[in-house]
Amino acid sequence: MDSRWTASLGVALTGRRLPASVAAWARDAERAGFGSLWIIEDYFQPGAFTLAGAAAAVTERITIGIGVVNPYTRHPAVLAMETAALAGIAPGRVVLGLGASNRNWIEGQMAIAFDTPLQGLREGVEIVTRLLAGERVTYTGKCFSVHDAVLETPPPALVPIVLGVKAPRALALAAEVSVGVHCSIMTSPAHVRRVRRTTGGARDDFTVLAYVPMAVGADGRSRVRPVLARYIGALHGQSLLVDAGFGPAETQALRDAFLARRPAGDLVTDDMIEALAVCGTPEECRRSLSRFADAGLDVPVAFLPPGPPVPEQLFRLHEALGAAWRELAARPVSRRTA
């Protein structure tokens, strides 16, 4: 996979101001030196492909990542169409993240069948991969089918596909059909190690990336607390947090606050910050990044907390940590089966 972004810091562009600001922020991310920028798609927030297209149109070097979309709300054939269009805007600069999403959004809120999500993801990856490769595809699956379908304008360059997954069977699928795993926010070094162990037989350039809350500065810890409170509450009980050492008993209070829509940053412990975020002085941040590198993470994707304006955060973050991460990523240490 292209080392311009797989050995560099990435950044996720998020927030209510994103539709109006995505072009300017994308240019800032590229000027700051980030190797990739990522567009998250959570329902019911602005759609990823429109935002990614706007970012792609105003940049020249930075990789544009979709992280992640699913084959239910867009049929795999439509996903291939959208991805091919994006890759036409930014040839060789697109990475597609695919996942199964979750039952609440897909079945609970949109009444789309969600009976076999792993099978649906497998079929979606096959259809998208073959269409992006320029094949004429006829495929009949349990979840999705296409008949005599071919893209009129396939991508001019390969589009890598990574899977946004975390369960053992889904990680095994990622090792089989994709070039990497896109780990969720609230990833810890311990979770990265589990991903590496489960996908240990994958190709040598198999890439593991993850969203990581990052804040450089004396106020960094206080700024990441509300982010951690929100996502720990949302992901309460999931294996991602258990991997980090925070089982349901440790996160129940944050879950209660999340459901009640109460601020809960004061409930986030120092241990949670240490395991799930990169924050503090530049030296403290570099030590935290070193733990992720030792665990086998290839691409930390900065998730910016509230605070200073986004452009200021982008330049400060990359100035403090960009070169440090490149050095960590280049260390002659085998991290593939960490």
C-alpha positions as CSV (number, residue, x, y, z in Angstrom):
1,M,0.0,0.0,0.0
2,D,1.2,3.6,-0.7
3,S,3.7,4.5,2.0
4,R,2.9,8.2,1.6
5,W,0.0,7.7,4.0
6,T,0.6,4.3,5.6
7,A,3.6,5.6,7.5
8,S,2.2,9.0,8.3
9,L,-0.3,10.6,10.7
10,G,-3.8,10.9,9.4
11,V,-6.6,13.1,10.6
12,A,-10.4,12.8,10.7
13,L,-12.5,15.8,9.7
14,T,-15.6,16.0,11.8
15,G,-18.1,18.3,13.4
16,R,-21.2,20.4,12.6
17,R,-19.2,22.9,10.7
18,L,-17.7,20.3,8.4
19,P,-19.9,20.7,5.3
20,A,-19.2,24.4,5.2
21,S,-15.5,24.0,6.1
22,V,-14.4,20.7,4.5
23,A,-12.6,22.3,1.5
24,A,-10.6,24.8,3.7
25,W,-9.8,22.2,6.3
26,A,-8.7,19.6,3.7
27,R,-6.3,22.2,2.2
28,D,-5.0,22.9,5.7
29,A,-4.5,19.2,6.5
30,E,-2.5,18.8,3.3
31,R,-0.4,21.9,4.0
32,A,0.2,20.8,7.5
33,G,1.7,17.5,6.2
34,F,-0.8,14.8,7.1
35,G,-0.6,11.7,4.9
36,S,-4.4,11.1,4.9
37,L,-7.7,12.7,5.8
38,W,-10.7,10.6,6.7
39,I,-14.4,11.3,6.5
40,I,-16.6,9.4,9.1
41,E,-20.1,8.5,8.2
42,D,-22.4,8.2,11.3
43,Y,-26.2,8.3,10.8
44,F,-27.8,10.7,10.5
45,Q,-25.0,13.1,9.8
46,P,-23.7,14.5,6.4
47,G,-22.9,11.8,3.8
48,A,-19.3,10.8,3.4
49,F,-19.0,10.8,-0.3
50,T,-20.1,14.3,-0.9
51,L,-17.7,15.6,1.8
52,A,-14.8,13.4,0.4
53,G,-15.4,14.7,-3.1
54,A,-15.2,18.3,-1.9
55,A,-11.9,17.5,-0.1
56,A,-10.5,15.6,-3.1
57,A,-11.3,18.4,-5.5
58,V,-9.2,21.0,-3.6
59,T,-6.1,18.8,-2.7
60,E,-3.3,17.3,-4.7
61,R,-1.3,14.9,-2.5
62,I,-3.2,13.9,0.6
63,T,-5.0,10.5,0.6
64,I,-8.8,10.7,1.0
65,G,-10.2,7.9,3.2
66,I,-13.8,6.9,3.6
67,G,-14.1,5.5,7.1
68,V,-16.4,3.7,7.0
69,V,-19.6,3.1,4.9
70,N,-21.7,0.0,4.7
71,P,-23.4,-2.1,1.9
72,Y,-26.9,-1.7,3.3
73,T,-27.8,1.9,2.9
74,R,-26.0,2.0,-0.5
75,H,-26.1,-1.2,-2.5
76,P,-22.6,-2.5,-3.3
77,A,-23.0,-1.5,-6.9
78,V,-23.8,2.1,-5.8
79,L,-20.8,2.0,-3.5
80,A,-18.6,1.1,-6.4
81,M,-20.1,3.9,-8.5
82,E,-19.5,6.5,-5.8
83,T,-16.0,5.2,-5.1
84,A,-15.1,5.2,-8.8
85,A,-16.3,8.8,-9.1
86,L,-14.2,9.8,-6.1
87,A,-11.1,8.0,-7.5
88,G,-11.6,9.9,-10.8
89,I,-11.3,13.2,-8.9
90,A,-8.3,12.0,-6.9
91,P,-6.5,9.2,-8.8
92,G,-4.4,7.0,-6.6
93,R,-5.5,8.9,-3.5
94,V,-8.6,7.1,-2.3
95,V,-9.0,4.4,0.3
96,L,-12.4,2.8,0.9
97,G,-13.4,1.7,4.4
98,L,-16.3,-0.8,4.5
99,G,-18.1,-2.1,7.6
100,A,-21.4,-3.6,8.5
101,S,-22.6,-0.6,10.6
102,N,-24.9,-1.6,13.4
103,R,-28.4,-3.1,14.0
104,N,-29.8,0.0,15.6
105,W,-29.2,2.3,12.6
106,I,-29.8,-0.3,9.8
107,E,-32.7,-2.3,11.2
108,G,-34.0,-0.2,14.0
109,Q,-34.1,3.2,12.3
110,M,-34.2,2.3,8.6
111,A,-36.0,-1.0,8.6
112,I,-33.4,-2.7,6.4
113,A,-32.9,-6.4,7.1
114,F,-29.7,-7.0,9.2
115,D,-29.9,-10.8,9.6
116,T,-26.4,-11.8,8.5
117,P,-24.2,-8.7,8.7
118,L,-20.9,-10.6,8.2
119,Q,-22.2,-12.4,5.2
120,G,-23.5,-9.1,3.8
121,L,-20.1,-7.5,4.3
122,R,-18.3,-10.4,2.6
123,E,-20.6,-10.1,-0.4
124,G,-20.4,-6.4,-0.5
125,V,-16.6,-6.4,-0.6
126,E,-16.6,-9.0,-3.4
127,I,-19.0,-7.0,-5.6
128,V,-17.3,-3.7,-5.0
129,T,-13.8,-5.1,-5.5
130,R,-14.7,-6.7,-8.8
131,L,-16.6,-3.7,-10.1
132,L,-13.8,-1.3,-9.2
133,A,-11.4,-3.7,-11.0
134,G,-13.4,-3.1,-14.2
135,E,-15.0,-6.5,-14.3
136,R,-18.4,-7.2,-15.8
137,V,-20.1,-8.8,-12.8
138,T,-22.9,-11.3,-12.4
139,Y,-23.2,-12.4,-8.8
140,T,-26.0,-13.9,-6.7
141,G,-25.5,-13.9,-3.0
142,K,-27.7,-14.4,0.1
143,C,-27.8,-10.6,0.7
144,F,-26.8,-8.9,-2.5
145,S,-26.9,-9.6,-6.2
146,V,-25.9,-7.9,-9.4
147,H,-26.6,-9.0,-13.0
148,D,-24.4,-8.1,-16.0
149,A,-23.1,-5.0,-14.2
150,V,-20.0,-3.1,-15.2
151,L,-18.8,0.4,-14.4
152,E,-18.7,2.8,-17.3
153,T,-15.7,4.5,-15.9
154,P,-13.7,2.3,-13.5
155,P,-11.0,4.0,-11.3
156,P,-7.8,4.8,-13.1
157,A,-5.8,3.4,-10.2
158,L,-6.3,0.7,-7.6
159,V,-8.6,1.6,-4.7
160,P,-7.5,-0.2,-1.5
161,I,-10.3,-1.5,0.7
162,V,-10.0,-1.7,4.5
163,L,-12.6,-3.2,6.8
164,G,-14.0,-1.4,9.9
165,V,-14.4,-4.5,12.1
166,K,-13.4,-5.7,15.5
167,A,-15.0,-9.2,16.2
168,P,-12.8,-12.3,15.6
169,R,-14.7,-13.6,12.6
170,A,-14.9,-10.2,11.0
171,L,-11.1,-9.6,11.6
172,A,-10.5,-13.0,9.9
173,L,-12.6,-11.8,7.0
174,A,-10.5,-8.6,6.8
175,A,-7.3,-10.6,6.6
176,E,-8.9,-12.7,3.8
177,V,-10.5,-10.0,1.5
178,S,-9.0,-6.6,2.3
179,V,-5.7,-4.8,2.7
180,G,-6.2,-3.7,6.3
181,V,-8.4,-3.0,9.3
182,H,-9.8,0.4,10.2
183,C,-10.2,0.4,14.0
184,S,-12.9,2.4,15.7
185,I,-12.4,5.4,18.0
186,M,-11.6,4.2,21.5
187,T,-8.9,1.9,20.2
188,S,-6.2,1.1,22.7
189,P,-2.8,-0.5,22.1
190,A,-4.2,-3.7,23.6
191,H,-6.9,-3.7,21.0
192,V,-4.4,-3.2,18.2
193,R,-2.5,-6.2,19.6
194,R,-5.6,-8.3,19.3
195,V,-6.2,-7.1,15.8
196,R,-2.6,-8.1,14.9
197,R,-2.9,-11.5,16.5
198,T,-6.2,-12.3,14.8
199,T,-4.9,-11.1,11.3
200,G,-1.4,-12.4,11.8
201,G,-1.4,-14.5,8.6
202,A,-2.4,-11.6,6.4
203,R,-0.1,-10.1,3.7
204,D,3.1,-8.3,4.9
205,D,1.7,-4.9,4.0
206,F,-1.6,-5.4,5.8
207,T,-2.3,-2.0,7.4
208,V,-3.9,-1.3,10.7
209,L,-5.2,2.2,11.3
210,A,-7.3,3.7,14.1
211,Y,-9.1,6.9,15.1
212,V,-7.3,8.2,18.2
213,P,-8.4,11.4,20.1
214,M,-5.4,13.7,20.1
215,A,-4.7,17.1,21.7
216,V,-1.3,18.7,22.1
217,G,-0.9,21.2,24.9
218,A,-1.2,21.8,28.6
219,D,-5.0,21.6,28.3
220,G,-4.9,18.4,26.2
221,R,-6.2,16.1,28.9
222,S,-9.1,18.3,29.8
223,R,-10.0,18.6,26.1
224,V,-10.2,14.9,25.4
225,R,-12.3,14.0,28.5
226,P,-15.7,15.0,26.9
227,V,-14.8,13.0,23.7
228,L,-13.9,9.9,25.8
229,A,-17.0,10.3,27.9
230,R,-19.2,10.3,24.9
231,Y,-17.7,7.4,23.1
232,I,-17.1,5.2,26.2
233,G,-20.8,5.7,27.0
234,A,-21.8,4.8,23.5
235,L,-19.6,1.7,23.3
236,H,-20.2,0.5,26.8
237,G,-19.8,-3.3,27.1
238,Q,-18.1,-3.7,23.7
239,S,-15.0,-5.8,23.2
240,L,-13.1,-2.7,22.1
241,L,-13.3,-1.3,25.7
242,V,-12.8,-4.7,27.3
243,D,-9.6,-5.1,25.4
244,A,-8.4,-1.8,27.1
245,G,-9.3,-3.1,30.5
246,F,-12.6,-1.3,30.9
247,G,-15.4,-3.8,31.3
248,P,-19.1,-2.9,31.9
249,A,-18.6,-2.3,35.6
250,E,-16.0,0.4,34.9
251,T,-18.0,2.1,32.2
252,Q,-21.6,1.9,33.5
253,A,-21.6,5.4,35.0
254,L,-20.5,6.8,31.6
255,R,-23.2,4.7,29.9
256,D,-25.9,6.2,32.2
257,A,-24.7,9.7,31.5
258,F,-24.6,9.1,27.8
259,L,-28.2,7.8,27.8
260,A,-29.3,10.7,29.9
261,R,-27.4,13.1,27.7
262,R,-25.5,14.5,30.6
263,P,-21.9,15.8,30.4
264,A,-19.6,13.2,32.0
265,G,-16.0,14.3,31.4
266,D,-15.4,14.2,35.1
267,L,-16.1,10.5,35.1
268,V,-13.3,9.7,32.7
269,T,-10.3,8.4,34.7
270,D,-6.6,9.0,34.1
271,D,-6.3,5.3,33.2
272,M,-8.9,5.8,30.4
273,I,-7.0,8.8,29.0
274,E,-3.7,6.9,29.1
275,A,-5.2,3.9,27.2
276,L,-7.4,5.6,24.7
277,A,-6.0,9.0,23.8
278,V,-2.8,10.9,22.9
279,C,-2.7,14.2,24.8
280,G,-0.6,16.5,26.8
281,T,2.8,18.0,26.1
282,P,4.6,17.0,22.9
283,E,6.8,14.6,24.9
284,E,3.8,13.0,26.6
285,C,2.1,12.6,23.2
286,R,5.2,11.0,21.7
287,R,5.3,8.5,24.6
288,S,1.6,7.6,24.0
289,L,2.2,7.2,20.2
290,S,5.2,4.9,21.0
291,R,2.8,2.6,22.8
292,F,0.5,2.4,19.8
293,A,3.5,1.9,17.5
294,D,4.8,-1.0,19.6
295,A,1.4,-2.6,19.5
296,G,1.4,-2.7,15.7
297,L,-0.5,0.4,14.7
298,D,0.5,1.7,11.2
299,V,-1.7,4.8,10.9
300,P,-2.9,6.9,13.9
301,V,-5.8,9.0,12.6
302,A,-6.2,12.0,14.9
303,F,-9.7,12.7,16.1
304,L,-9.7,16.4,17.1
305,P,-11.5,17.3,20.3
306,P,-13.3,20.7,20.8
307,G,-11.0,23.6,21.5
308,P,-8.9,25.8,19.3
309,P,-9.9,26.3,15.7
310,V,-9.4,23.3,13.5
311,P,-6.6,24.8,11.3
312,E,-4.7,25.7,14.5
313,Q,-5.0,22.2,15.8
314,L,-3.9,20.7,12.5
315,F,-0.7,22.6,12.2
316,R,0.1,22.3,16.0
317,L,-0.5,18.6,16.0
318,H,1.5,17.7,12.9
319,E,4.4,20.0,13.9
320,A,4.6,18.3,17.3
321,L,4.0,14.7,16.2
322,G,4.4,14.2,12.4
323,A,8.1,13.6,12.3
324,A,8.0,11.6,15.6
325,W,5.5,9.2,14.1
326,R,7.5,8.7,11.0
327,E,10.5,7.8,13.1
328,L,8.4,5.4,15.2
329,A,6.9,3.8,12.1
330,A,10.4,3.3,10.6
331,R,11.9,1.5,13.6
332,P,13.3,-1.9,12.7
333,V,10.9,-3.7,15.0
334,S,8.6,-6.6,13.9
335,R,5.1,-5.5,14.8
336,R,3.1,-7.7,12.6
337,T,2.3,-10.3,15.3
338,A,2.7,-8.0,18.3
